[in-house]
Amino acid sequence: MKYTSPPDFVPEDIKHALAVGVNAILADDHVLAKIYLDFGNKLVDHFDLAKQGA
């Protein structure tokens, strides 16, 4: 089972990080999953702050 990409308004690097993270979970690679999902969450936080004008 492959994860399909999020909508187009999500920046490419976040899409990639989350897709790799989710695929790692599906492949049972928890170390890789944690690295990429943490990275994805940091990017999401960064873009949320940017949208708020911080």
Buried (B, 14 or more C-beta within 10 A) or exposed (E): EEBEEEEEEBBEEBBBBBBBBBBBBEEEBEEBBEBBBEBBBEBBEEBEEEEEEE
